[in-house]
């Protein structure tokens, strides 16, 4: 699983895209929940299988994944 949260740049987007191609689940924040929407915005634009959730939902998804 890859998770892109608040941030700038696109290094995380590149890694997330590669992981997605390999079958990993890819998550990012909504524009509304990101403090800085640079990297999440790029992920929503360039990662085809990206799942978009508010931060509260991402916390729940990660918790369930780790159980």
C-alpha positions in Angstrom: 0.0 0.0 0.0 1.2 3.5 -0.8 -0.1 6.6 0.8 0.6 10.2 -0.3 -0.3 12.9 2.1 0.3 16.6 2.4 3.5 17.8 0.6 5.1 19.4 -2.4 6.9 18.0 -5.4 6.4 14.8 -7.3 8.9 12.3 -6.0 6.2 10.5 -4.1 4.0 10.5 -7.2 6.6 8.7 -9.2 7.0 6.0 -6.6 3.3 5.7 -6.1 2.7 5.3 -9.8 5.4 2.5 -10.0 3.8 0.7 -7.0 0.4 1.0 -8.6 1.6 -0.6 -11.8 2.9 -3.5 -9.7 -0.6 -3.9 -8.1 -0.2 -1.9 -4.9 -3.2 -0.1 -3.5 -2.5 3.7 -3.8 -4.2 6.3 -1.6 -4.1 10.1 -1.4 -5.9 12.9 0.4 -8.6 15.1 -0.9 -7.8 18.7 -1.7 -9.9 19.7 1.3 -8.0 17.6 3.9 -4.4 18.3 2.6 -2.6 21.2 4.3 -0.4 21.5 1.2 -2.1 19.9 -1.8 0.9 19.9 -4.2 1.8 16.2 -4.1 -1.7 14.9 -3.5 -2.9 17.0 -6.5 -0.2 15.6 -8.7 -1.1 12.0 -7.6 -4.7 12.6 -8.4 -3.6 13.8 -11.9 -1.0 11.2 -12.8 -1.7 7.9 -10.8 -4.4 6.1 -12.7 -5.6 3.8 -9.9 -5.3 6.3 -7.1 -8.0 6.2 -4.4 -8.9 9.6 -2.9 -10.2 10.0 0.6 -10.3 12.6 3.4 -7.5 12.1 5.9 -9.9 10.6 8.5 -10.8 7.8 6.1 -7.1 7.2 5.3 -6.3 6.7 9.0 -9.1 4.0 9.2 -7.9 2.3 6.0 -4.3 2.1 7.2 -5.5 0.8 10.6 -7.6 -2.0 8.9 -4.7 -2.8 6.6 -2.4 -3.3 9.6 -4.7 -5.6 11.5 
